[in-house]
Amino acid sequence: MKKQKIFFTLLVAGQMVTTVYAQNWLTSGNLSTKTDTLGTRTNQSVNIITNNASRMFIAKNGNVGIGTTAPAFLFDVQGPGNASMSFKSTTGTANVILDRFNSTSTAGVNYRTNGVPYWQTGTINNDNFVIRNLNLAAPALAIMYATSNVGIGNNVPTAKLDVTGGTTAADTIATINATVGYVGAFDVPAITALSEPDAGYGIGVAAAGGFIGVSGASTFIGSIGYADAGSTSGGTVYGIYGEAGIATSSVGVFGTAGDGTNQYGVYGITANGLADTVGTTKWAGYFVGDVAGARYFNFSDGKLKANIQPINNALNSLLKINATSYDFKCSEYPSLALPAGKQLGFIAENVAQVFPELVKDATSAEIIGKDRKVNHPSVAFKAVNYTGLIPVVVEAIKEQQKLIDAKDVLLANQQAQIESLQNQLNEIKDLLVTEKYGNINAQSSLAQNVPNPAKGTSSIAYMLPQNKSGIITIVDLKGNVLETFQVNQSGQVEISTSKYQAGSYTYTLVIEGKVISSRTMVIVK
């Protein structure tokens, strides 16, 4: 077996003196009975070489270098290619242990580029773990030892995940950006939040912003709200619950649509059976309080309708319902936000007796507060489709107009008969006047107004003896003189009927205080 001796050479009085200081060392190992020492007892470094190249260098200050003869750290590894360390355990655990002295010390790993430090991982303060950006002097990620809270951009996270944006646009605009690129399945959520400490409790996402609390954007659905009917909220659930605080103008839910062929700012639809059947309480939109809008349209295309029938006896049907004035019981039903003050309308039960298709049973939803308490219970009531009464009113007006037209014809016939009788009476009067006054009546005449019945304007022709003057008076059925015209010789007067009501009037020619002739004029509107 080979033996090696360790020699130390000293320079004494200008001569080289070689002295053996240590025992012989065997390359196959040594049998020691005490702690052996390998190295120098003087202030000199130790260089371990292979193939005449330094492999490990122990500097005189105690720094150990691998691949370097000038280690700058207690343990300094360098290499021209890859400088790696591997800890592998074939039967147990391979650990790297960094043990700091106390909570004011640090235990970490620095990551440098060409000697410049950029990142650090390790333990600080009360055993909290951080990943620190040394260039920004800010924590990129922190994990609290006592709570396991994780902070991003936050050195003291107060939640399981506490993300704090920076002071620059780059790290503030997208505080959290979750992206799913997997194309093997559809509708994979980028972020899933679940808070269910007990059935019916928990808030999935709570967000607050100086301007927008939650912003959703998508090529199909920007945001969606869904509530499970199995909630313990008393049978009432809300897909989306919007509430606005106190402001000059506050909007609970605001909807707007972009450019397109078909646009819907807000679109409501009843689920689980879209058809609206009699006796159901489905509402695509339900509003408590006044509703304002610029335009309202109902579906009325003929292709959407079947069993089209005329509305008969509309006038008689309308006469069976009573319009009333009333006050709502606002204090008794506060959840319905009924209007205060005197109101005009119908009683649903009365309308249902004549038009049952225009009355619907309704039930308001429970109003549940954020404290999960029912602030207002649901209320069952009847609602009237006032718009549905418009076609009935139109048909009733048409029926009434037919009755008016028929009466106008009857009245015109009666007036013609009266006029004929009046003309006969006038002829008799003319004979009597002629007999009494001589030729003055023969030289005078009063024609029937044209047209008669009159509407708009009508003309009355007359003739007087030479050098005579008279008057034409128009009198109503009560004997009131409504208008007087001064006339002489021959001519005509124009009557404007706009100043008169529809009915019969008498006009008379009077000469020198003598009634010469009278006729009847009928005015229609």
Secondary structure, 3 states (H helix, E strand, C coil): CCEEEEEEEEEECCEEEEEEEEEEEECCCCCCCCCCCCCCCCCCCEEEEECCEEEEEECCCCCEEECCCCCCCCEEECCCCCCCCCCCCCCCCCCCCCCCCCCCCCEEEEEEECCEEEEEEEEECCCEEEEEECCCCEEEEEECCCCCCEEECCCCCCCCEEECCCCCCCCCCCCCCCCCCCCCCCCCCCCCCCCCCCCCCCCCCCCCCCCCCCCCCCCCCCCCCCCCCCCCCCCCCCCCCCCCCCCCCCCCCCCCCCCCCCCCCCCCCCCCCCCCCCCCCCCCCCCCCCCCCCCCCCCCCHHHCCCCCCCCCHHHHHCCCCCEEECCCCCCCHHHCCCCCCEEECCHHHHHHHCHHHEEEEECCCEECCCCCEEECCCEEEEECHHHHHHHHHHHHHHHHHHHHHHHHHHHHHHHHHHHHHHHHHHHHHHHHHHHHHHHCCCCEECCCECCCECCEEEEEEECCCCCEEEEEEECCCCCEEEEEEEECEEEEEEEHHHCCCEEEEEEEEECCEEEEEEEEEECC
